[in-house]
């Protein structure tokens, strides 16, 4: 649904009187309206008003809406105001923690003041707008774990002891239990994993600290809130829990809501697939064994038979996972049947070890509440292990992932991996992922919601939403593509060199490095150079060391936040990076004047999930390349190029070193999907753009 682009009359003095929820969208956004009188940098943005009108209409009519709002539209205010006016409880789900924080700490307080005036002294932070900000459970402290550790500490080294003392002192004063308040706690602190409130170790209402639990308090705040701000990972983790526990009261932590706003909605398919799938690993079994052992020792219940059951589980797990097919990274497990024929005894033995442990625990005459939780965890691993090894579900791809290296513990780990204290052992994950999440979402989400609004700066392909609707299983949606507030034709130049070799050939790397060097001379550094692989990034970075006079930063040499801050503070810096810097990164001004992308960002075809999706589409008579691979790459490319122009005053150069966009039939889809940049194939035009010709 494209909204008309009629002129917008200014708000007259007579129209200015309504305030709060009573103010119409026109009275808020139009020239002379509330926003113009309260925002110091106000500019009328037609797309913002159009988006607000579309969201309000969707909420009123109880219809789903997909809206692409170009960078600079001001989409957060465009959906927040209709949400406030609706009077309904609405969940807002974002792709990043940064956007969550912007909504809660910046946009909501701004709207509250604009609509209702400054809160009176001593009032709560959101007296008129009941809003709750929720993170994943592992961000919060578990008081019971902290108190148990007090009685019988299991701390390794002086550093952990100091961290424990800091956490124990903080627990007495914090109102939220959110670890972000502990600025001095290292991001990858192994101690925090022993103390966080993750679901698999939670005792629920049977816990002695239930009433004082930070998760309980967060759930209470959510139940009292009209707007609940979460991220996609928490939303789909919660949805998966509720589906597994259908009919169980109080399953999950998110309250029921009339509508959900999905911001950064281009990420939904992969996040949903992750949480609707399963993952069983040797690490997960080891954590169960460790938790059981610690609890039994703490409660003086560790008998010889229980010690034997724990030891047997460890041995059987180690043997079974060591027998799984070898390989690096992620790879399909296409030989499950053959594996079970050869190693059925080891699979059965691991199942029996889990059954034995659960039986021994259930047989304890007097047992603390966490024992019941251990039994549940053992049974859950059994069920999921059997599914991963024996299921024939045609909509599931089964694969293996290996993390870490044997006998080489990692010192730096991603957030998902900070549990991996490999101790000379590689961690092996059996994964089962739905190939097509569309039918699942259609049944368990879209059909249950009054209204879902999906928005992002990058949802449309070739000006339409067929791809995103098909991948997410959405029917009968309203649709709108809104223009950006930016003047891309005057602010950005897209350069595609026609003379470089195909990126898939061995000759490409050397030629690309030389062209990047020349471009950085023209732009005086001030660039992001974004790659589709670590190998390509490292090789070109190595080639340019000593060849480029500007400071070169590289992803992996420091945490992402540290690199970004160093880039912002270092004149003429150049950052070499891969996927995690293609989106959610905002550097305004001349410091970032150039974004160079090495090649069209097609997903790795050998990735087991990508390969399974391609195979499924082709098997149904479709064309996976044009229906899935090209549209997915289009959205990724739009995200990468979107790093450059972040304000009305930004100006810069976009470079794609892959000239297949000019030579291949599918290149037209990419070009038609990008904003209206100036385009050139001439280096002289690049020099003129920077005033050097």
CORFEN-V306977 format. One record per residue. N is the residue number from 1. RES is the residue in one small letter. PHI is phi in degrees with one decimal (none if undefined). OMEGA is omega in whole degrees, 0 to 359 (999 if undefined). Layout:
# CORFEN-V306977
n=<N:N>
res=<RES:RES>
phi=<PHI:PHI>
omega=<OMEGA:OMEGA>
This chain:
# CORFEN-V306977
n=<1:2:3:4:5:6:7:8:9:10:11:12:13:14:15:16:17:18:19:20:21:22:23:24:25:26:27:28:29:30:31:32:33:34:35:36:37:38:39:40:41:42:43:44:45:46:47:48:49:50:51:52:53:54:55:56:57:58:59:60:61:62:63:64:65:66:67:68:69:70:71:72:73:74:75:76:77:78:79:80:81:82:83:84:85:86:87:88:89:90:91:92:93:94:95:96:97:98:99:100:101:102:103:104:105:106:107:108:109:110:111:112:113:114:115:116:117:118:119:120:121:122:123:124:125:126:127:128:129:130:131:132:133:134:135:136:137:138:139:140:141:142:143:144:145:146:147:148:149:150:151:152:153:154:155:156:157:158:159:160:161:162:163:164:165:166:167:168:169:170:171:172:173:174:175:176:177:178:179:180:181:182:183:184:185:186:187:188:189:190:191:192:193:194:195:196:197:198:199:200:201:202:203:204:205:206:207:208:209:210:211:212:213:214:215:216:217:218:219:220:221:222:223:224:225:226:227:228:229:230:231:232:233:234:235:236:237:238:239:240:241:242:243:244:245:246:247:248:249:250:251:252:253:254:255:256:257:258:259:260:261:262:263:264:265:266:267:268:269:270:271:272:273:274:275:276:277:278:279:280:281:282:283:284:285:286:287:288:289:290:291:292:293:294:295:296:297:298:299:300:301:302:303:304:305:306:307:308:309:310:311:312:313:314:315:316:317:318:319:320:321:322:323:324:325:326:327:328:329:330:331:332:333:334:335:336:337:338:339:340:341:342:343:344:345:346:347:348:349:350:351:352:353:354:355:356:357:358:359:360:361:362:363:364:365:366:367:368:369:370:371:372:373:374:375:376:377:378:379:380:381:382:383:384:385:386:387:388:389:390:391:392:393:394:395:396:397:398:399:400:401:402:403:404:405:406:407:408:409:410:411:412:413:414:415:416:417:418:419:420:421:422:423:424:425:426:427:428:429:430:431:432:433:434:435:436:437:438:439:440:441:442:443:444:445:446:447:448:449:450:451:452:453:454:455:456:457:458:459:460:461:462:463:464:465:466:467:468:469:470:471:472:473:474:475:476:477:478:479:480:481:482:483:484:485:486:487:488:489:490:491:492:493:494:495:496:497:498:499:500:501:502:503:504:505:506:507:508:509:510:511:512:513:514:515:516:517:518:519:520:521:522:523:524:525:526:527:528:529:530:531:532:533:534:535:536:537:538:539:540:541:542:543:544:545:546:547:548:549:550:551:552:553:554:555:556:557:558:559:560:561:562:563:564:565:566:567:568:569:570:571:572:573:574:575:576:577:578:579:580:581:582:583:584:585:586:587:588:589:590:591:592:593:594:595:596:597:598:599:600:601:602:603:604:605:606:607:608:609:610:611:612:613:614:615:616:617:618:619:620:621:622:623:624:625:626:627:628:629:630:631:632:633:634:635:636:637:638:639:640:641:642:643:644:645:646:647:648:649:650:651:652:653:654:655:656:657:658:659:660:661:662:663:664:665:666:667:668:669:670:671:672:673:674:675:676:677:678:679:680:681:682:683:684:685:686:687:688:689:690:691:692:693>
res=<x:x:x:x:x:x:x:x:x:x:x:x:x:x:x:x:x:x:x:x:x:x:x:x:x:x:x:x:x:x:x:x:x:x:x:x:x:x:x:x:x:x:x:x:x:x:x:x:x:x:x:x:x:x:x:x:x:x:x:x:x:x:x:x:x:x:x:x:x:x:x:x:x:x:x:x:x:x:x:x:x:x:x:x:x:x:x:x:x:x:x:x:x:x:x:x:x:x:x:x:x:x:x:x:x:x:x:x:x:x:x:x:x:x:x:x:x:x:x:x:x:x:x:x:x:x:x:x:x:x:x:x:x:x:x:x:x:x:x:x:x:x:x:x:x:x:x:x:x:x:x:x:x:x:x:x:x:x:x:x:x:x:x:x:x:x:x:x:x:x:x:x:x:x:x:x:x:x:x:x:x:x:x:x:x:x:x:x:x:x:x:x:x:x:x:x:x:x:x:x:x:x:x:x:x:x:x:x:x:x:x:x:x:x:x:x:x:x:x:x:x:x:x:x:x:x:x:x:x:x:x:x:x:x:x:x:x:x:x:x:x:x:x:x:x:x:x:x:x:x:x:x:x:x:x:x:x:x:x:x:x:x:x:x:x:x:x:x:x:x:x:x:x:x:x:x:x:x:x:x:x:x:x:x:x:x:x:x:x:x:x:x:x:x:x:x:x:x:x:x:x:x:x:x:x:x:x:x:x:x:x:x:x:x:x:x:x:x:x:x:x:x:x:x:x:x:x:x:x:x:x:x:x:x:x:x:x:x:x:x:x:x:x:x:x:x:x:x:x:x:x:x:x:x:x:x:x:x:x:x:x:x:x:x:x:x:x:x:x:x:x:x:x:x:x:x:x:x:x:x:x:x:x:x:x:x:x:x:x:x:x:x:x:x:x:x:x:x:x:x:x:x:x:x:x:x:x:x:x:x:x:x:x:x:x:x:x:x:x:x:x:x:x:x:x:x:x:x:x:x:x:x:x:x:x:x:x:x:x:x:x:x:x:x:x:x:x:x:x:x:x:x:x:x:x:x:x:x:x:x:x:x:x:x:x:x:x:x:x:x:x:x:x:x:x:x:x:x:x:x:x:x:x:x:x:x:x:x:x:x:x:x:x:x:x:x:x:x:x:x:x:x:x:x:x:x:x:x:x:x:x:x:x:x:x:x:x:x:x:x:x:x:x:x:x:x:x:x:x:x:x:x:x:x:x:x:x:x:x:x:x:x:x:x:x:x:x:x:x:x:x:x:x:x:x:x:x:x:x:x:x:x:x:x:x:x:x:x:x:x:x:x:x:x:x:x:x:x:x:x:x:x:x:x:x:x:x:x:x:x:x:x:x:x:x:x:x:x:x:x:x:x:x:x:x:x:x:x:x:x:x:x:x:x:x:x:x:x:x:x:x:x:x:x:x:x:x:x:x:x:x:x:x:x:x:x:x:x:x:x:x:x:x:x:x:x:x:x:x:x:x:x:x:x:x:x:x:x:x:x:x:x:x:x:x:x:x:x:x:x:x:x:x:x:x:x:x:x:x:x:x:x:x:x:x:x:x:x:x:x:x:x:x>
phi=<none:-95.0:-80.8:-64.2:-107.4:-68.3:-65.1:-110.2:-69.5:-66.8:-74.5:-84.1:-53.1:-65.2:-82.1:-82.3:-67.0:-63.0:-134.9:59.7:-63.1:-72.2:-67.0:-73.0:-61.8:-63.2:-67.3:-87.6:-92.4:-71.0:-53.1:84.5:-86.7:-60.0:-63.4:-65.8:-89.8:-118.0:-103.7:-65.7:-111.4:-60.6:-139.6:-67.4:-120.5:-57.8:-60.7:-65.3:-64.4:-62.4:-66.0:-58.8:-64.7:-66.1:-65.4:-61.7:-63.9:-63.4:-65.0:-69.6:-89.0:56.0:-120.7:-80.2:-137.5:-116.8:-137.3:-91.2:-115.2:-58.3:-52.3:92.9:-69.9:83.1:-71.7:-64.6:-67.9:-67.0:-101.8:-65.8:-63.5:-59.4:-62.2:-62.2:-67.4:-69.6:74.2:-96.3:-79.7:-130.5:-94.4:-110.0:-112.0:-116.5:-85.4:-133.7:-63.6:-59.6:-70.6:-54.2:-65.7:-60.9:-63.0:-76.0:-94.6:-122.2:-70.5:-65.5:-60.7:-62.1:-64.1:-59.7:-70.1:-66.0:-86.0:-120.4:86.9:-64.0:-57.7:-67.7:-58.9:88.6:-72.7:-68.9:-63.8:-133.6:-68.4:-102.9:-117.5:-68.6:-128.9:-126.1:-116.0:-120.8:-116.9:-65.4:-60.0:-72.4:-85.3:-115.3:-77.4:-96.0:-64.3:-62.3:-62.0:-62.5:-68.2:-64.6:-68.8:-63.9:-71.6:-142.8:-64.7:-122.3:-115.6:-115.2:91.7:-63.1:-61.6:-65.2:-62.8:-65.5:-64.1:-60.6:-62.8:-65.5:-67.5:-62.5:-69.4:-66.6:-58.6:-74.5:-118.4:-69.7:-98.6:-117.8:75.3:-80.3:-63.8:-63.7:-72.3:-94.5:-61.0:-82.1:-79.4:-57.7:-57.8:-105.0:-60.8:-67.1:-64.3:-59.3:-63.0:-77.3:-120.7:-79.3:-100.5:-59.2:-63.9:-66.8:-108.2:-82.6:-93.4:64.9:-68.5:-84.0:-71.7:-65.9:-105.5:-54.2:-67.2:-96.8:-67.1:-67.9:-69.5:-59.7:-65.8:-63.8:-63.5:-61.7:-62.0:-65.0:-65.9:-94.0:-104.3:-89.4:-123.4:-118.1:-100.9:-130.9:-119.3:-58.0:-63.6:-66.5:-59.5:-79.1:-63.0:-65.6:-62.8:-63.4:-62.1:-65.3:-67.9:-69.6:-109.5:-55.8:90.8:-85.6:-66.6:64.5:-70.4:76.9:-122.4:-84.7:-75.8:-66.1:-140.8:-74.7:-145.4:-132.2:-101.4:-101.8:-87.7:55.6:-72.4:-65.1:-91.9:-63.9:-59.9:-69.0:-67.4:-62.3:-60.0:-62.6:-85.9:-88.3:-96.4:-132.2:-146.2:-123.4:-140.3:-63.9:-64.4:-64.2:-66.5:-63.1:-65.2:-62.5:-60.6:-64.1:-64.9:-61.9:-60.5:-62.0:-65.7:-65.1:-65.6:-60.8:-98.1:54.5:-119.2:-81.3:-87.7:-63.8:-67.9:-69.4:-61.7:-66.5:-66.1:-65.9:-62.7:-63.5:-61.9:-61.2:-63.8:-65.7:-66.9:-59.9:-68.3:-60.8:-69.9:-71.7:-85.2:-61.3:-52.8:-76.3:165.2:-103.9:64.2:-106.8:-154.1:-66.4:-104.6:-87.6:-112.7:-60.7:-62.9:-63.4:-61.8:-67.8:-63.7:-87.5:-126.2:-59.5:-64.9:-68.2:-63.2:-63.6:-64.6:-65.8:-60.7:-65.9:-65.1:-67.3:-63.1:-61.9:-62.6:-60.9:-65.5:-61.6:-66.9:-64.7:-80.0:-63.6:-66.5:-127.4:-134.3:-68.3:-59.4:-65.6:-62.5:-62.4:-66.8:-64.2:-61.6:-60.9:-63.3:-62.7:-67.3:-65.5:-61.5:-58.7:-62.1:-71.7:-63.7:-65.3:-63.0:-62.8:-96.9:-121.0:-65.8:-115.6:-57.4:-74.6:-96.0:-128.9:-105.3:-106.4:-152.0:-123.1:-129.4:-113.3:-124.5:79.0:-127.8:-59.8:61.1:-143.5:-57.3:-76.7:-91.0:-120.0:-132.0:-68.0:-55.0:-67.2:-110.7:-72.0:-83.6:-85.7:-85.1:-64.1:47.3:78.7:-129.6:-78.2:-94.1:-119.5:-116.8:-90.6:-118.8:-135.3:-126.0:-62.6:-74.7:-123.9:-84.1:-53.8:-60.8:-66.1:-65.4:-59.8:-79.7:-102.2:-128.1:-62.2:-74.1:-96.4:-94.1:-63.5:-151.1:-125.9:-114.8:-107.9:-140.1:-173.9:-79.9:-139.7:-124.9:-84.4:-123.9:61.1:84.5:-132.6:-116.9:-58.4:-62.9:-67.9:-64.3:-67.1:-67.3:-102.6:69.4:-99.3:-123.4:52.0:-101.5:-81.1:-137.9:-154.2:-109.5:-106.3:-72.7:-71.5:-76.3:-88.4:-99.2:-62.2:-62.1:-98.2:-92.0:-136.4:-119.3:-101.6:-113.1:-121.8:-71.6:-79.3:-99.9:-76.2:-66.6:-57.9:-60.7:-85.1:-98.0:-64.2:-73.9:-65.1:-58.9:-63.5:-66.4:-64.4:-60.8:-65.1:-68.4:-61.3:-57.0:-65.5:-64.7:-67.0:-63.1:-68.1:-89.0:56.7:72.2:52.9:-137.3:-101.0:-113.0:-105.9:-122.4:-94.2:-150.1:-65.8:-60.9:-64.7:-59.5:-66.4:-68.6:-69.7:-58.5:-64.4:-64.9:-91.8:-60.8:84.8:-95.9:-115.2:-83.2:-93.8:-63.0:-107.6:-109.3:-136.5:-56.8:101.2:-80.7:-160.9:-56.9:-55.1:-63.2:-67.8:-60.6:-62.2:-65.5:-64.1:-62.1:-63.1:-93.6:-105.5:-57.9:63.8:-70.2:-126.4:-110.0:-97.6:-152.4:-118.2:-52.7:-69.4:-101.5:-79.9:-148.5:70.3:-117.4:-128.5:-126.0:-96.0:92.6:-68.1:-55.8:-115.2:-116.1:-155.5:-124.3:-112.2:-117.3:-72.1:-158.8:-58.7:-83.7:-68.0:-64.0:-62.1:-65.6:-83.3:-57.1:-60.6:-72.5:-60.7:-60.8:-68.0:-65.3:-60.8:-62.0:-66.4:-65.3:-63.7:-65.4:-88.9:88.9:-87.6:-120.2:-61.3:-62.9:-85.4:-87.3:-129.1:-69.3:-66.5:-58.9:-63.3:-68.4:-58.6:-64.9:-65.2:-62.4:-61.4:-64.4:-62.5:-65.0:-66.6:-69.5:-80.1:-94.5:-115.9:-153.2:-63.0:-99.3:-72.5:-150.9:-178.1:-111.7:-109.5:-130.1:-118.4:-80.3:-102.5:-84.1:-61.6:-63.8:-96.3:-102.3:-99.3:-57.5:-70.5:-58.4:-62.4:-63.9:-62.8:-63.3:-71.0:-93.1:-81.4:-58.5:-80.9:-70.9:-61.6:-128.8:-151.6:-116.1:-109.2:-63.5:-61.7:-65.0:-65.2:-62.3:-65.6:-60.0:-100.1:70.2:-105.2:-107.3>
omega=<178:181:181:183:179:178:183:180:177:177:179:179:181:182:188:189:184:176:180:181:185:180:178:178:178:180:179:190:189:175:182:182:185:182:181:182:186:181:185:182:185:166:178:179:184:181:180:178:180:179:179:179:180:179:180:179:179:179:181:184:181:179:175:183:170:182:172:180:183:178:180:180:187:190:182:176:182:175:180:183:175:177:179:182:184:183:181:170:184:172:174:183:183:179:186:175:180:180:173:182:178:180:188:187:184:188:181:176:177:180:179:180:181:185:190:185:184:178:179:182:177:179:177:187:180:186:184:182:180:185:177:181:187:175:176:187:183:173:187:180:170:183:181:179:180:182:178:180:177:182:183:185:174:186:182:173:182:182:179:179:178:178:179:180:179:180:181:178:181:181:182:185:185:176:185:186:182:185:179:176:182:184:184:182:180:183:183:182:177:179:183:181:177:188:186:190:182:192:188:179:185:179:180:186:179:181:181:181:186:184:181:185:180:177:176:180:178:178:178:179:179:180:181:187:174:180:181:185:182:170:186:182:179:182:184:172:179:179:180:178:181:178:180:184:184:180:179:180:175:174:182:181:180:178:173:182:179:186:175:172:177:174:187:189:178:181:193:186:184:179:179:180:180:186:175:176:178:179:178:185:173:178:181:178:179:179:176:180:180:181:178:182:180:181:181:177:181:183:178:182:187:179:179:181:178:177:177:179:178:180:179:179:179:182:182:179:181:181:184:184:178:181:181:185:180:178:181:174:183:177:184:176:186:184:183:183:179:180:181:178:182:189:181:181:180:176:179:181:178:176:180:178:176:178:180:181:180:180:178:180:179:182:178:184:178:188:175:186:184:179:178:178:178:178:179:180:179:180:179:177:179:182:184:177:179:178:183:184:191:184:175:180:185:179:181:173:181:186:182:174:176:179:180:180:178:178:179:182:178:177:181:184:173:182:182:189:186:175:191:175:195:175:179:183:175:179:187:184:170:186:172:187:175:180:181:180:183:180:180:180:180:185:191:182:186:181:183:183:171:186:171:177:177:181:178:172:184:176:185:173:183:177:181:186:182:182:185:178:182:182:184:176:181:177:173:179:166:185:179:172:184:181:175:174:185:177:187:182:180:185:187:174:177:180:174:181:183:190:182:177:174:182:181:182:180:184:189:190:182:180:179:180:179:179:177:179:180:180:180:174:181:184:185:183:175:190:162:172:190:186:177:177:177:182:179:179:184:182:180:176:180:180:186:176:182:178:182:185:184:179:181:177:183:175:181:179:178:176:185:183:179:179:181:180:178:179:182:186:184:180:174:182:175:181:174:186:178:196:187:177:180:181:177:180:186:175:182:175:185:181:174:183:183:172:180:178:189:184:177:190:173:177:180:186:180:177:187:181:178:181:180:178:178:181:182:180:180:181:179:177:179:176:187:182:183:181:186:188:179:180:179:179:177:182:178:179:178:177:181:179:181:178:192:186:184:178:180:185:179:178:182:187:172:181:170:184:183:184:170:178:178:191:184:180:183:179:180:178:178:183:180:183:181:172:184:175:161:182:177:171:186:176:180:178:176:179:179:180:179:175:183:182:999>
